[in-house]
């Protein structure tokens, strides 16, 4: 299981990708589908 960067919940259904800074971003299915915003520790923001 991974932790969603948007909501902080543990999930088995997620998408994982890298930010332009090379950080791993994990988003749960719900947050990705509904466009919940997120911000990485390096400051990258996304929908």
C-alpha distance matrix in Angstrom:
0.0 3.8 7.0 9.7 13.0 15.1 14.2 11.9 9.7 6.1 5.4 4.9 8.3 8.8 11.5 11.7 15.3 17.7 20.1 23.8 23.5 20.9 18.0 14.5 13.7 10.5 11.5 10.4 12.8 15.0 15.7 16.4 18.7 20.5 20.9 19.7 20.8 19.0 20.4 19.2 20.6 23.2 24.4 23.3 23.1 22.1 22.1
3.8 0.0 3.8 6.6 9.4 12.0 11.7 9.4 8.2 5.4 5.6 6.6 8.6 7.5 9.6 9.2 12.5 14.6 16.7 20.4 20.1 17.7 14.6 11.2 10.2 7.1 8.7 8.5 11.6 13.7 13.5 14.2 17.0 18.6 18.4 17.0 17.7 15.5 16.7 15.4 16.9 19.5 20.6 19.6 19.5 18.7 19.0
7.0 3.8 0.0 3.8 6.4 8.8 8.3 5.6 5.4 4.5 6.3 9.0 10.2 8.8 10.7 10.4 13.2 14.8 16.0 19.8 19.3 17.6 14.1 11.2 9.5 6.7 7.6 7.8 11.5 12.7 11.7 13.2 16.2 17.0 16.6 14.5 14.9 12.7 13.9 13.0 14.5 17.5 18.2 17.5 17.1 16.6 17.0
9.7 6.6 3.8 0.0 3.8 5.5 5.7 4.9 5.6 6.5 7.2 9.9 9.8 7.6 9.0 9.4 11.9 13.6 14.4 18.1 18.2 16.9 13.6 10.9 8.0 5.2 4.5 5.3 9.1 9.8 8.2 9.7 12.9 13.4 12.8 10.7 11.3 9.4 11.4 11.3 13.6 16.4 16.3 15.2 14.2 13.3 13.3
13.0 9.4 6.4 3.8 0.0 3.8 6.0 5.6 8.2 9.8 11.0 13.6 13.2 10.5 10.7 10.2 11.5 12.3 12.1 15.7 15.4 14.9 11.4 9.7 6.7 5.8 5.9 8.2 11.6 11.9 9.2 10.5 14.0 13.9 12.3 9.9 9.2 6.4 7.7 7.7 10.1 12.8 12.6 11.8 10.9 10.7 11.5
15.1 12.0 8.8 5.5 3.8 0.0 3.8 5.9 8.4 11.0 11.9 14.8 13.8 11.4 11.9 12.4 13.7 14.7 14.0 17.4 17.7 17.6 14.4 12.9 9.5 8.4 6.6 8.0 10.8 9.9 6.7 8.8 11.9 11.0 9.5 6.5 6.4 5.0 7.8 9.5 12.2 14.8 13.5 12.6 10.5 9.8 9.5
14.2 11.7 8.3 5.7 6.0 3.8 0.0 3.8 5.6 9.0 10.4 13.9 13.3 12.0 13.5 14.5 16.5 17.8 17.6 21.0 21.1 20.8 17.4 15.5 12.3 10.4 8.3 8.2 10.9 9.4 7.3 10.5 12.9 11.8 11.5 8.3 9.3 8.6 11.1 12.6 14.7 17.8 16.8 16.2 14.2 13.4 12.6
11.9 9.4 5.6 4.9 5.6 5.9 3.8 0.0 3.8 6.7 9.3 12.8 13.4 12.1 13.9 14.1 16.3 17.5 17.7 21.2 20.7 20.0 16.4 14.4 11.8 9.8 9.1 9.1 12.5 11.9 10.3 13.0 15.7 15.2 14.8 11.7 12.2 10.4 12.0 12.4 13.8 17.2 17.0 16.9 15.7 15.5 15.4
9.7 8.2 5.4 5.6 8.2 8.4 5.6 3.8 0.0 3.8 6.3 10.1 11.0 10.7 13.4 14.4 17.2 19.1 19.8 23.6 23.3 22.2 18.6 16.0 13.5 10.5 9.4 8.0 11.1 10.6 10.3 13.0 15.2 15.2 15.6 13.1 14.5 13.2 15.3 15.7 17.3 20.6 20.4 19.9 18.6 17.8 17.3
6.1 5.4 4.5 6.5 9.8 11.0 9.0 6.7 3.8 0.0 3.8 7.2 9.2 9.5 12.5 13.3 16.6 18.7 20.2 24.0 23.7 21.9 18.5 15.4 13.5 10.2 9.9 8.3 11.3 12.0 12.3 14.3 16.5 17.3 17.8 15.8 17.2 15.6 17.4 17.1 18.6 21.7 22.2 21.5 20.6 19.7 19.4
5.4 5.6 6.3 7.2 11.0 11.9 10.4 9.3 6.3 3.8 0.0 3.8 5.5 6.6 10.2 11.8 15.4 18.1 19.9 23.8 24.0 22.0 18.9 15.5 13.4 9.6 8.8 6.3 8.6 10.0 11.1 12.5 14.4 15.8 16.7 15.5 17.3 16.3 18.5 18.3 20.4 23.1 23.4 22.1 21.1 19.6 18.8
4.9 6.6 9.0 9.9 13.6 14.8 13.9 12.8 10.1 7.2 3.8 0.0 3.8 6.1 9.6 11.4 15.2 18.3 20.7 24.4 24.9 22.5 19.8 16.1 14.4 10.7 10.3 8.0 9.1 11.6 13.2 13.6 15.2 17.4 18.4 17.9 19.8 18.8 21.0 20.5 22.6 25.0 25.6 23.9 23.1 21.3 20.6
8.3 8.6 10.2 9.8 13.2 13.8 13.3 13.4 11.0 9.2 5.5 3.8 0.0 3.8 7.3 10.1 13.7 17.2 19.4 23.0 24.0 21.9 19.5 15.8 13.6 10.0 8.6 5.9 5.7 8.8 10.7 10.5 11.7 14.3 15.5 15.6 17.8 17.3 19.9 19.9 22.5 24.6 24.7 22.6 21.4 19.1 18.1
8.8 7.5 8.8 7.6 10.5 11.4 12.0 12.1 10.7 9.5 6.6 6.1 3.8 0.0 3.8 6.5 10.1 13.5 15.6 19.2 20.3 18.2 15.9 12.3 9.9 6.5 5.4 4.2 5.3 8.7 9.2 8.5 10.7 13.3 13.6 13.6 15.2 14.3 16.7 16.5 19.3 21.1 21.3 19.0 18.0 15.8 15.2
11.5 9.6 10.7 9.0 10.7 11.9 13.5 13.9 13.4 12.5 10.2 9.6 7.3 3.8 0.0 3.8 6.7 10.4 12.6 16.1 17.5 15.5 13.7 10.3 8.0 5.7 5.4 6.4 7.1 10.4 10.1 8.0 10.7 13.5 12.9 13.5 14.4 13.5 15.5 15.1 18.2 19.4 19.5 16.9 16.1 13.8 13.6
11.7 9.2 10.4 9.4 10.2 12.4 14.5 14.1 14.4 13.3 11.8 11.4 10.1 6.5 3.8 0.0 3.8 7.2 10.0 13.4 14.4 12.0 10.3 6.8 5.5 4.5 6.6 8.9 10.6 13.6 12.5 10.7 13.8 16.2 15.0 15.1 15.1 13.3 14.4 13.1 15.9 16.8 17.5 15.0 15.1 13.6 14.4
15.3 12.5 13.2 11.9 11.5 13.7 16.5 16.3 17.2 16.6 15.4 15.2 13.7 10.1 6.7 3.8 0.0 3.8 6.8 9.9 11.3 9.0 8.2 5.7 5.3 6.7 8.8 11.9 13.3 16.0 14.3 12.0 15.2 17.4 15.4 15.8 15.1 13.1 13.7 12.1 14.9 15.0 15.7 12.9 13.5 12.2 13.7
17.7 14.6 14.8 13.6 12.3 14.7 17.8 17.5 19.1 18.7 18.1 18.3 17.2 13.5 10.4 7.2 3.8 0.0 3.8 6.6 7.6 5.3 5.3 4.6 5.7 8.8 11.3 14.7 16.5 18.9 16.6 14.6 18.0 19.7 17.1 17.2 15.6 13.2 12.6 10.4 12.8 12.1 13.3 10.6 12.2 11.9 14.3
20.1 16.7 16.0 14.4 12.1 14.0 17.6 17.7 19.8 20.2 19.9 20.7 19.4 15.6 12.6 10.0 6.8 3.8 0.0 3.8 5.2 5.1 5.2 6.5 6.7 10.3 12.2 15.9 17.8 19.5 16.6 14.8 18.3 19.3 16.2 16.1 13.8 11.3 10.2 8.2 10.7 9.4 10.0 7.1 9.1 9.4 12.5
23.8 20.4 19.8 18.1 15.7 17.4 21.0 21.2 23.6 24.0 23.8 24.4 23.0 19.2 16.1 13.4 9.9 6.6 3.8 0.0 3.8 5.4 7.5 9.8 10.5 14.1 15.9 19.6 21.3 22.9 19.9 18.0 21.2 22.1 18.8 18.9 16.3 14.1 12.4 10.6 12.4 10.0 10.5 7.8 10.4 11.2 14.5
23.5 20.1 19.3 18.2 15.4 17.7 21.1 20.7 23.3 23.7 24.0 24.9 24.0 20.3 17.5 14.4 11.3 7.6 5.2 3.8 0.0 3.8 5.7 9.1 10.7 14.5 16.8 20.6 22.8 24.4 21.3 19.9 23.4 24.1 20.8 20.3 17.4 14.6 12.2 9.5 10.2 7.4 9.2 7.8 11.3 13.0 16.6
20.9 17.7 17.6 16.9 14.9 17.6 20.8 20.0 22.2 21.9 22.0 22.5 21.9 18.2 15.5 12.0 9.0 5.3 5.1 5.4 3.8 0.0 3.8 6.6 9.1 12.7 15.6 19.2 21.4 23.5 20.8 19.3 22.8 24.1 21.2 20.7 18.4 15.5 13.6 10.5 11.4 9.7 11.9 10.3 13.3 14.3 17.6
18.0 14.6 14.1 13.6 11.4 14.4 17.4 16.4 18.6 18.5 18.9 19.8 19.5 15.9 13.7 10.3 8.2 5.3 5.2 7.5 5.7 3.8 0.0 3.8 6.3 9.8 12.9 16.4 19.1 20.9 18.3 17.3 21.0 22.0 19.3 18.4 16.2 12.9 11.0 7.7 8.6 8.1 10.5 9.3 11.9 13.0 16.0
14.5 11.2 11.2 10.9 9.7 12.9 15.5 14.4 16.0 15.4 15.5 16.1 15.8 12.3 10.3 6.8 5.7 4.6 6.5 9.8 9.1 6.6 3.8 0.0 3.8 6.6 10.0 13.4 16.0 18.2 16.0 15.0 18.7 20.1 17.9 17.1 15.6 12.5 11.8 8.9 10.6 11.1 12.9 11.3 13.0 13.2 15.5
13.7 10.2 9.5 8.0 6.7 9.5 12.3 11.8 13.5 13.5 13.4 14.4 13.6 9.9 8.0 5.5 5.3 5.7 6.7 10.5 10.7 9.1 6.3 3.8 0.0 3.8 6.6 10.2 12.8 14.7 12.3 11.3 15.1 16.3 14.2 13.3 12.1 9.3 9.5 7.7 10.4 11.5 12.2 10.2 10.8 10.3 12.2
10.5 7.1 6.7 5.2 5.8 8.4 10.4 9.8 10.5 10.2 9.6 10.7 10.0 6.5 5.7 4.5 6.7 8.8 10.3 14.1 14.5 12.7 9.8 6.6 3.8 0.0 3.8 6.8 9.7 11.9 10.1 9.6 13.2 14.7 13.4 12.4 12.3 10.1 11.4 10.3 13.0 14.8 15.2 13.4 13.1 12.0 12.8
11.5 8.7 7.6 4.5 5.9 6.6 8.3 9.1 9.4 9.9 8.8 10.3 8.6 5.4 5.4 6.6 8.8 11.3 12.2 15.9 16.8 15.6 12.9 10.0 6.6 3.8 0.0 3.8 6.5 8.2 6.4 6.1 9.6 11.0 10.1 9.3 10.1 8.9 11.4 11.6 14.8 16.6 16.3 14.2 12.9 11.0 10.7
10.4 8.5 7.8 5.3 8.2 8.0 8.2 9.1 8.0 8.3 6.3 8.0 5.9 4.2 6.4 8.9 11.9 14.7 15.9 19.6 20.6 19.2 16.4 13.4 10.2 6.8 3.8 0.0 3.8 5.5 5.5 6.2 8.6 10.2 10.7 10.0 12.0 11.6 14.5 15.0 18.0 20.2 19.7 17.7 16.1 14.0 12.8
12.8 11.6 11.5 9.1 11.6 10.8 10.9 12.5 11.1 11.3 8.6 9.1 5.7 5.3 7.1 10.6 13.3 16.5 17.8 21.3 22.8 21.4 19.1 16.0 12.8 9.7 6.5 3.8 0.0 3.8 5.7 5.3 6.1 8.6 10.0 10.6 13.2 13.7 17.0 17.9 21.1 23.0 22.2 19.9 17.9 15.1 13.2
15.0 13.7 12.7 9.8 11.9 9.9 9.4 11.9 10.6 12.0 10.0 11.6 8.8 8.7 10.4 13.6 16.0 18.9 19.5 22.9 24.4 23.5 20.9 18.2 14.7 11.9 8.2 5.5 3.8 0.0 3.8 5.5 5.3 6.1 8.4 8.5 11.8 13.1 16.7 18.3 21.5 23.6 22.3 20.3 17.7 15.0 12.5
15.7 13.5 11.7 8.2 9.2 6.7 7.3 10.3 10.3 12.3 11.1 13.2 10.7 9.2 10.1 12.5 14.3 16.6 16.6 19.9 21.3 20.8 18.3 16.0 12.3 10.1 6.4 5.5 5.7 3.8 0.0 3.8 5.6 5.3 5.8 5.0 8.1 9.3 13.0 14.9 18.2 20.1 18.7 16.6 14.0 11.4 9.1
16.4 14.2 13.2 9.7 10.5 8.8 10.5 13.0 13.0 14.3 12.5 13.6 10.5 8.5 8.0 10.7 12.0 14.6 14.8 18.0 19.9 19.3 17.3 15.0 11.3 9.6 6.1 6.2 5.3 5.5 3.8 0.0 3.8 5.6 5.2 6.6 8.9 10.1 13.5 15.1 18.7 20.0 18.6 16.0 13.5 10.3 8.1
18.7 17.0 16.2 12.9 14.0 11.9 12.9 15.7 15.2 16.5 14.4 15.2 11.7 10.7 10.7 13.8 15.2 18.0 18.3 21.2 23.4 22.8 21.0 18.7 15.1 13.2 9.6 8.6 6.1 5.3 5.6 3.8 0.0 3.8 5.7 8.1 11.1 13.2 16.8 18.7 22.3 23.6 22.0 19.2 16.4 13.0 10.0
20.5 18.6 17.0 13.4 13.9 11.0 11.8 15.2 15.2 17.3 15.8 17.4 14.3 13.3 13.5 16.2 17.4 19.7 19.3 22.1 24.1 24.1 22.0 20.1 16.3 14.7 11.0 10.2 8.6 6.1 5.3 5.6 3.8 0.0 3.8 5.7 9.2 12.1 15.8 18.4 21.9 23.3 21.2 18.8 15.6 12.4 9.0
20.9 18.4 16.6 12.8 12.3 9.5 11.5 14.8 15.6 17.8 16.7 18.4 15.5 13.6 12.9 15.0 15.4 17.1 16.2 18.8 20.8 21.2 19.3 17.9 14.2 13.4 10.1 10.7 10.0 8.4 5.8 5.2 5.7 3.8 0.0 3.8 6.2 9.1 12.7 15.4 19.0 20.1 17.8 15.3 11.9 8.7 5.1
19.7 17.0 14.5 10.7 9.9 6.5 8.3 11.7 13.1 15.8 15.5 17.9 15.6 13.6 13.5 15.1 15.8 17.2 16.1 18.9 20.3 20.7 18.4 17.1 13.3 12.4 9.3 10.0 10.6 8.5 5.0 6.6 8.1 5.7 3.8 0.0 3.8 6.7 10.4 13.4 16.7 18.3 16.0 14.2 10.8 8.5 5.8
20.8 17.7 14.9 11.3 9.2 6.4 9.3 12.2 14.5 17.2 17.3 19.8 17.8 15.2 14.4 15.1 15.1 15.6 13.8 16.3 17.4 18.4 16.2 15.6 12.1 12.3 10.1 12.0 13.2 11.8 8.1 8.9 11.1 9.2 6.2 3.8 0.0 3.8 7.1 10.4 13.7 15.0 12.4 10.7 7.2 5.6 4.3
19.0 15.5 12.7 9.4 6.4 5.0 8.6 10.4 13.2 15.6 16.3 18.8 17.3 14.3 13.5 13.3 13.1 13.2 11.3 14.1 14.6 15.5 12.9 12.5 9.3 10.1 8.9 11.6 13.7 13.1 9.3 10.1 13.2 12.1 9.1 6.7 3.8 0.0 3.8 6.8 10.0 11.6 9.6 8.2 5.7 5.5 6.5
20.4 16.7 13.9 11.4 7.7 7.8 11.1 12.0 15.3 17.4 18.5 21.0 19.9 16.7 15.5 14.4 13.7 12.6 10.2 12.4 12.2 13.6 11.0 11.8 9.5 11.4 11.4 14.5 17.0 16.7 13.0 13.5 16.8 15.8 12.7 10.4 7.1 3.8 0.0 3.8 6.7 8.0 5.9 5.5 4.4 6.6 9.1
19.2 15.4 13.0 11.3 7.7 9.5 12.6 12.4 15.7 17.1 18.3 20.5 19.9 16.5 15.1 13.1 12.1 10.4 8.2 10.6 9.5 10.5 7.7 8.9 7.7 10.3 11.6 15.0 17.9 18.3 14.9 15.1 18.7 18.4 15.4 13.4 10.4 6.8 3.8 0.0 3.8 5.3 5.2 5.3 6.6 8.9 11.8
20.6 16.9 14.5 13.6 10.1 12.2 14.7 13.8 17.3 18.6 20.4 22.6 22.5 19.3 18.2 15.9 14.9 12.8 10.7 12.4 10.2 11.4 8.6 10.6 10.4 13.0 14.8 18.0 21.1 21.5 18.2 18.7 22.3 21.9 19.0 16.7 13.7 10.0 6.7 3.8 0.0 3.8 5.4 7.5 9.6 12.5 15.5
23.2 19.5 17.5 16.4 12.8 14.8 17.8 17.2 20.6 21.7 23.1 25.0 24.6 21.1 19.4 16.8 15.0 12.1 9.4 10.0 7.4 9.7 8.1 11.1 11.5 14.8 16.6 20.2 23.0 23.6 20.1 20.0 23.6 23.3 20.1 18.3 15.0 11.6 8.0 5.3 3.8 0.0 3.8 6.0 9.2 12.4 15.9
24.4 20.6 18.2 16.3 12.6 13.5 16.8 17.0 20.4 22.2 23.4 25.6 24.7 21.3 19.5 17.5 15.7 13.3 10.0 10.5 9.2 11.9 10.5 12.9 12.2 15.2 16.3 19.7 22.2 22.3 18.7 18.6 22.0 21.2 17.8 16.0 12.4 9.6 5.9 5.2 5.4 3.8 0.0 3.8 6.3 9.9 13.3
23.3 19.6 17.5 15.2 11.8 12.6 16.2 16.9 19.9 21.5 22.1 23.9 22.6 19.0 16.9 15.0 12.9 10.6 7.1 7.8 7.8 10.3 9.3 11.3 10.2 13.4 14.2 17.7 19.9 20.3 16.6 16.0 19.2 18.8 15.3 14.2 10.7 8.2 5.5 5.3 7.5 6.0 3.8 0.0 3.8 6.8 10.6
23.1 19.5 17.1 14.2 10.9 10.5 14.2 15.7 18.6 20.6 21.1 23.1 21.4 18.0 16.1 15.1 13.5 12.2 9.1 10.4 11.3 13.3 11.9 13.0 10.8 13.1 12.9 16.1 17.9 17.7 14.0 13.5 16.4 15.6 11.9 10.8 7.2 5.7 4.4 6.6 9.6 9.2 6.3 3.8 0.0 3.8 7.1
22.1 18.7 16.6 13.3 10.7 9.8 13.4 15.5 17.8 19.7 19.6 21.3 19.1 15.8 13.8 13.6 12.2 11.9 9.4 11.2 13.0 14.3 13.0 13.2 10.3 12.0 11.0 14.0 15.1 15.0 11.4 10.3 13.0 12.4 8.7 8.5 5.6 5.5 6.6 8.9 12.5 12.4 9.9 6.8 3.8 0.0 3.8
22.1 19.0 17.0 13.3 11.5 9.5 12.6 15.4 17.3 19.4 18.8 20.6 18.1 15.2 13.6 14.4 13.7 14.3 12.5 14.5 16.6 17.6 16.0 15.5 12.2 12.8 10.7 12.8 13.2 12.5 9.1 8.1 10.0 9.0 5.1 5.8 4.3 6.5 9.1 11.8 15.5 15.9 13.3 10.6 7.1 3.8 0.0
